[in-house]
Amino acid sequence: MPESNNESASNIGAALFQSSDSFAVEFMDKVRLIHEHFDKDNDGFLNFEELSSLQLITSGAEMDGSSFGMICQALGCKPSQGLGLDALKLTYAAQGANVDEDYEKVFQASTTGPKKKADGNDEDDGVIEVGDGGVIDISPDA
């Protein structure tokens, strides 16, 4: 019996990513986090809307249905389901794809947000916050 498209991607993905090397682990973790972030319906696949959102955030380009169909076909995925995690790993393993850059773009809000100081206070000196009365300067010099 021939393998299904998803089994085929899984076998190729497993062969490419069987490594205990920390680089491979970090790569797989980043791809998994990106996949989970965009898999809004939690079905394990990135459908057209979900993959379109990923592409828009990472490249600024919009995806059309025809491109989605070609991507699915090239990766052996069913367009009715979309890309599974292994298919997304294969996409990022391809030349020209950069999981580190895309990870930073997707999660930049969490990496550039306010950092907590050692005392647990996340307010920075000179920060201006908006309160009920409008903009309030809460810097120590105010």
Disulfide bonds with the S-S distance in Angstrom:
none
